[in-house]
Amino acid sequence: MTPSRRSSRIGAIPDPDVREALRETAAIGGREVASDALKACVSAIGGYPYMLQLVGLRCWQASNLSGIISAEAAKRGIVRFALPEFKAFAQEEPAD
């Protein structure tokens, strides 16, 4: 079973939980997430568990070695990497 099919069984993650997961995960790694970056990430994630992982990873990577994930890094991570990857992944899923 593919990750997005599993996530449909899990259900959507509420936005407050997404915010908390992003903040806590970044903090564990020694980074902060700017409030405007957090808003952009939560919006892009849309409650999908797979997107939480993908957006978090790509925004982390886009922030390079900075101590903060800025709005610019979040936008770069979301637009240039996470969304195209998610679209390609969704197109590869076999039909039922």
Salt bridges, closest charged atoms under 4 A:
GLU72 OE2 - ARG76 NH1 3.37
GLU85 OE2 - ARG58 NE 2.66
GLU93 OE1 - ARG5 NE 3.71
ASP96 OD1 - ARG5 NH1 2.63
